[in-house]
Amino acid sequence: MITGTTQLLGVIGYPIAHSLSPVMHNAAIAELGVDFVYLPFAIVPEHLKQAIQGFEAIGLRGFSVTIPHKQAIMPLLSEVSPVAQAIGAVNTVWRTEQGWFGTNTDVEGFLAPLRRMQRDWSQSTAVILGNGGAARAVVAGCADLGCRQIQVVGRNSEKLQGFLQSWQTSPIADLLSVHAWEGLPKLLPEASLLVNTTPIGMHPQDQATPLTASEIQALAAGTIAYDLIYTPRPTLFLQQAQQQGAVALDGLEMLVQQGAAALQLWLQQPAPVDVMRQSLWNYLDRKF
């Protein structure tokens, strides 16, 4: 029940209608019995600064950050955690007496399903499609796993070089290389882990895929294909990868785990992870 004492949490992005964060967070809030509600806010990039000021004015307690604001929001915050600074992207923000504090729980979420595999990653090559804010968390996660090589692929050479340069003061620089999209045919056969961090294939563009059919065919059997998209489930990219013998992972567990970590920061109590996961399964079963 929403009353005059109900406190506000939310998620910002553009577009935001596809987000399942309100489903799982409101299920968790109901389970915990706390007086909060979690709302989606569609914020166009040019209105980001005004939105943050508005959140302060209405007393919003905290919010999640998704595409395209994960990097742009950083200069607007009073403080950014060391992990978010290292990644160069923020996905979780909350209000403190000193102002807005930002961190990144995406790495924790990304790694959760991979750690369960209990693999030796020391000789693995990770190929990452895209070079935005989500890709930065994936790079940090792959380094934390112990991957031998991390290869980031993008379509804009200037942005790729900027991405590479931004890691130069980090130990990750020794593992990292960037490549034009045209170089994929040479990279894919060596990939142990292939991660799509782009929005290509996200609902409602269900028939889009970041890779062509011939590129998908270059994957070796047993490659882990990991799509950070969680609607539709599975994406066309994952369907095609599975047909090549790849192990498919979608972004639902990452969504759950990063959200649980954020909720724990906002409420200062453990999040009901199983309830959050089940709420998403139930929602997707009804919708798709």
C-alpha positions, 0 to 999 in steps of 0.5 A: 500500500502506497501512503504519504509515508512511502519512500521512493526508489527507482530506475533511470534509463532511456528507453525504460519501458522494457525494464524488469527492475520494478517487477523484482524490486517491488516483489522484494519490497513486499516480501520485506514489508518495508514502506518503499516503492520502486518506479521507472523513470524515462530520462532523455540524456539531455535532461539527466542533470535536471532529473537528478536535481528533481530526485533530490527535491522530492526526496528519492532515496536511491535509484538504479542506472541503465543505458544510456546514463551509466557513464554520463551520471558520474560527474553529477554525483558527490562521490563515486566508489573506487570500484565504479571509478575503476570501471568508469560506470555507475549503476546504483545511486543513493542519497547521503548527507553529503549528496548522491553516492554512486557505485557499480554492482554490475560486476557482481551480477555479471560474475554470479552465473560464471562463478557457479561453473567452477571453470579454470579461466586462466587460459580463457579468451573473452570476446566482448561485443560493444564498448559502452558502460555495461562492457566496462563492467564485463571487462572488470569481471573477466579480469576478476575471473582470471581470463588470459585475454580480453578482446573488446569489439566495436564499430566506432574506432575513435570510441574503441581507442578511448575505451582502451586508453581509459584502462591504461593506468589499470593492471587490466591494460595488460590483458585488454585489446580492442578490435574493429567489428570486421575483425570478428571472424578471426576472434570468434574461433578462439573465444572461450567466453563471448559476451553481448553488451549491446542492446541489439536483439532486445525486445521489441527488436526480437529478430535482431542479432549482433552477429551474422549467421556466418559469424555465429558459425565460427564459434567453437563448441563449448564456448560460453555465449552470454547475452546481457539482454533478458527480454526476449528469453532467449534472444536470437543471438543465444538461440543461434549460439546454442545451435552451434554447441555453445553454452547459453547464458542470458542476463536474467541472473545478472539482473537479479544479482546486481539488483539484490546488491543494490537493494541491500545498499538502499535498505541496509538489510539482506535482499530476498534473492529467491523472491526477486528471481521467482518474480521475474520468472513468473512475469516472463512466463505470463508475458512471453 
